[in-house]
Amino acid sequence: MHRSRRRILLAAGAICVIPRALAQTRSDLAREKRWADQVLPSLVVGDAVTLQTKDGVRFLALWALPERARGAVMLLHGPGLHPNHGITGELRVALVDRGFATLSLQLPVLPAEVDDAAAYQALYPEAGERIASGIAFLREKGFARVAVVSHAMGSGMFYAWWRASRDPAIAAWAALSFYGVFDEIARAPFPVLDIYGANDYRGIRGKAEDRAEVLATVRGAKQLAVPEGGYFLAGGEATVLKEVPAFLDSIWGQTPVDKSRRQ
């Protein structure tokens, strides 16, 4: 199959039906370890921590706490990647510089040769377990409210988790390159930033008007098409690095919280 066609299928993960044969799919932990072996030696900002789900799966997260934290942000990367990759890694560092504690999770991944959307959607339950563990970690650190910044498949994984949990800890959601429509976000109790590339995948940009109708019911919601943004916002990183922190600033304001209250 042509590479571009396969990438389009991967992007469509949020709306595909999960075949029964994939229902028990779990993350490729060996691939996760290879990512960790690549990421950790070059880690400059923050520390590596190991989190654990309720069913005992241990996974990597990158935790960074500024001197005086204004709030906490959990970051969720795109398909098959790692918690310091690309725009996720850039946002992780930029948000720490802006006074936010950040926790970037290693989401479940499949073997490198598997980039089928339905297969990745089968990982949504496992991703939800990891997101719940991340929320619990941040609560233990003293952060009762958490903003989420997710990219591509990470956005689909977060939405699936939130639909099932309706966790009141969520303070805001910045959804980068969300595929399809998030109908159940209607009247959500937290603001949403829907940001995508003007030249993004058809299933992302083509559904923007439908998402805008949903966002009209959400207080503080905003939608932005990045003119220079291509697939998964490639080329639009500068705008993302400006708009996402500004969105979070509008929620938390400029008042930092004394670090002595944090662990």
NORUR-V370257 format. One record per backbone hydrogen bond with DSSP energy under -0.5 kcal/mol. NH is the residue of the N-H (numbers start at 0). CO is the residue of the C=O. If there is no record, write none. Layout:
# NORUR-V370257
nh: {NH;NH}
co: {CO;CO}
This chain:
# NORUR-V370257
nh: {5;6;7;8;9;10;11;12;13;14;15;15;18;21;22;24;27;28;31;32;33;34;35;36;37;38;39;41;42;45;46;48;50;50;52;55;58;60;61;62;62;63;68;69;70;71;72;73;74;75;76;80;84;87;88;89;90;91;92;93;94;95;96;97;98;99;100;101;102;103;104;104;105;106;113;114;119;120;121;122;123;126;127;128;129;130;131;132;133;134;135;136;137;138;139;140;141;142;143;145;146;147;148;149;150;151;153;154;155;156;157;158;159;160;161;162;163;164;165;169;170;171;172;173;174;174;175;175;176;176;179;179;182;184;185;187;190;192;193;193;194;194;195;197;198;199;203;204;205;207;210;211;212;213;214;215;216;217;218;220;221;223;225;225;226;228;229;232;233;235;239;240;241;241;242;243;245;246;247;248;249;250;250;251;252;254;255;256;260;261;262}
co: {1;2;3;4;5;6;7;9;10;11;11;12;16;18;19;21;108;26;27;28;29;30;31;32;33;34;35;38;39;43;62;60;48;58;56;52;50;48;103;46;60;101;256;98;98;144;100;146;102;148;104;77;81;84;84;85;86;87;88;89;90;91;92;93;95;94;70;63;72;61;74;102;59;104;110;112;115;116;117;119;120;122;123;124;125;126;127;128;129;130;131;132;133;134;135;136;138;137;141;168;71;171;73;173;75;175;150;151;151;152;153;154;155;156;157;158;159;160;161;166;145;145;190;147;172;192;149;173;174;194;177;202;180;181;182;184;170;172;191;221;174;192;223;225;228;196;200;200;201;204;206;207;208;209;210;211;213;214;216;217;191;193;195;223;224;225;233;229;230;232;235;236;237;238;238;239;241;242;243;244;245;246;247;247;248;251;253;68;257;258;140}
